[in-house]
Amino acid sequence: MASEQFDVAVHFGENLAAKYHRRIRRFCPSYDALHQMIAPWLQGQPENARFLSAGAGVGAEIITLAERFPFWRFAAVDVSPDMINACRHRLAEAGMTDRVDFFNGRLQDYRSPAPFHAASSIFVAHFIKGRTEKLDYFHAMAKNLEPGGLLVVADLFGDRNSPEFVRLSNAWLLSYASHGVSAEELAQDRAHVERDVDFIPESELLSILKDAGFETPLRFYQTYLFGGWVAAKSK
């Protein structure tokens, strides 16, 4: 049985949603590079492709891709109403809201009128605890993609019991602390990661994705314990 699920909507409330754009770059120093690395994988999509951003947050990947692909349309899905509001606000500032449909709720409850050509799940699934629950999430992702549709996934990952995990974790926290984070905030964030992030080995994540209906994923990105993969939905 999976442990109690992390309440994303509560954690990413109004206060954190307002600070997320700044804080995530402390947590993941290559956050902007990750988003720039996504676009080349999508170059072969149709000129008017439809893109699903699951766990859209404040809209980072939508803004990056909307600038690169001016005729694409997007769907932003997030369980946190405050994050969806922050996403809507940032996209309005960028003049992009007419190209985006917004949905506040779980991906599993989202229904699209047509399948998407590609999708992303950036720093979402590591908060979902349990293999069955993760599989349900990625099944929902596959259902929203057309056959051959491309999925980009990025999450924290690793085997907690391995020496590599310990070394990467220590280096990651030192990197985070170097941004001038207070000792109290560092302790709170470390406790949050240990309590709320469901770390799994890469082999387990790849197995879940294949069981959800995707071809063998390819890892294209890693920074400390953050990894990124691309996988096509099986045809």
N, C-alpha and C positions, 0 to 999 in steps of 0.2 A: 504494500500500500504506500502511495506517495505521501510525503509529509505535507503539512498545511501549506496551501499555495500562498505565494507572495501576492499581496493586494497592490497591484500596479496602480490602479486608479487613486488609491489613497496616498501611496508613496509619491507619485508624480502629480501632486496637487498643485494648487495655484502658486504657492511659494517656490517650489522646486521647478515648476514649468518655466517660471520667469527667469530662473538662473541656469537652466539646463544648457543653453547654447554656450555658456562660458565654462561650466563645470565639466562637461563631457570632454573638453579638450585637455583638462588636467588629468582626467582618468585615462584617456586614450590619446597620447601625444601625436599619433598619426591619424587622427579622426578625419581631418580634411583630406589628407592623402588617400585614405580609404575611399572616400566618395569620388575623388578624381579617378581612382583606379577602376571604379565600377563601369564608367562610361564606355571604355574600349570594348568590353565584353558585349555591349549592346549595339555596336555599330551596324550589325547586319539586320536590325529590325526594320519593319516597314516605316515609311516616312510619317505615317499617321498612326503609329503604334499606340496601344493602350497599356499603361503601366500601373501596377498595384504596389503601393507602399504600405506594408503591414507593420503596425507599430510605428506609425509615421513620425511620432515625436513632434519636433518643431519644424519639420519639413525639409531637413538638410538635403536628402537625396532627391526630393522632388525639385527643389530649386536648382541643384546642380544639373540634373538631367533636362529640366525644362529650358535651361539656357543653352544646352548643347543640342537639343532636339526640339526646335520651335513649333512643330506641328503635332507633337505627342499630347495625349490626354492622360490624366492621372486620377487615381482614387487614393485617398488618404484614410486609413483605418487605424483607430487607436481606442483603447478602452478608457483612457483618461480624458474626461471632458475638458480639463484644464490644458492638457497637451494639445488636444484638437483645436481649442481656442487659440493657443499660442501659434500653432501651425497656420491656422486661418489668417491670423494677424500678420505673420511674416510673409505669407504668400500675397496678401493684399498689398503690403508695402512693395513687394516685387512686381505687382501688377499681373499676377498669374492666377487669381482665383477663378477666372472664367474657364480655365482649363482643368480644374480640379473638382472632383466630387468628394464630399466629406462624410465619414460614417463614424459615429461614436459608439463603440461596442466591440465585442470579440470578433476576431476574424471568422470563427466558426459560425457566427450568426449573420455574417455579411452575405448578401446575395447580389451578384452583379448581373445585369441584363445580357452581358456578352463576356466571353472569356478574354483574358489579358494575354498580351504577347510576352510580357516579362513582369517580374515582381522582385521585391526586396524584403528582407527581414533583418534589420540591423539592430543588434543588441536587444533582442526580444526573447528568443527561445531559452536563453540561459536563465530567465526568471521563471520558466515553467518547470515545475517539479514533477518528476516521474516519467518513465518511458512512454506509458500509455497516453499521458497528457500531451507530451511533446509530439507523439505520433498523430494524435487528433489534430493538433495545430497544423502540422505539415501536410496532413491529408486535406485540410481545408484550403491550404495554399495550392496544392495540386489541382483541386476541383475548380479553382478560379483561373487556372492557366490553360491555354490551348495546348494540344499535343506538341511537344517539342519546345514549348515555352521555357524561357530561361529564368531560373531563380538564383538570386544572389543572397547569401546568408552570411552574417557576421555575428559572432558570439564569443563570450569567454568560454574557454574549454580547457580540459586537461585532467589528468589522473592525480587526484589529491595525494595519493600514496607514493607517488614517484619522486625521486630526488630532483628531476628536472622541474617539476611543478614548484617545489619549494624555492629553488633558485630563481625561477622566473617571477614568482610571486613576490619575493623579497626585492628584486630589482624594480618591479612594477611599483611597489609601495614607496620605495626610495625616490623614484621618478615623480610620483604624485606629491610626496612631501616637499620636493624641491621647489614647488610653486608657492611656497610660503603658507601652506595650510597649517592651521593651529593644531597643537597636540590633541585638543578635544575633538576637533573636526576629523582629524586623521583616525582617532580611535573609533568614532562613530561610523565612519565610512568603512573601516576595516571590519567592524562588527556586522555592518549591512552586507558586505560581500560574503562573509563567512556564513551568515544566517540565510540570506535570500537568493544567492546565486547557486544554481544547480549545476555544478561542474561535472562534465562527463568526458571521458577520453574521446579523441577524434574518431577512433574506430566505431564507437557507439553512436556518435552523431551521424556518421556516414551510413551506418546500418539503418538508423531511423529514417533518413532521407530516402534510401532505396526502398524500404518497406512502405513509405508514403507514396511511392510512384515516380521517383526520380532516378535517372541514370547515375552512374558512379560520379560523385562530386569531385571537383578538383580544387585543392587549396591554392589560392593565389596571393594570400596576404597573411602576415602574422606580425604582431607587436606585443611582446611579453606574452600574456595569456589570451590576448584577443586574436581570433583567427577569422579568415574570410574564405568562402567557397562559392563556386558556381556549379550549378547542376541543371540539366535540361529535364523537363517532364518527359517520361517515357511515351513514345508514340504508339 
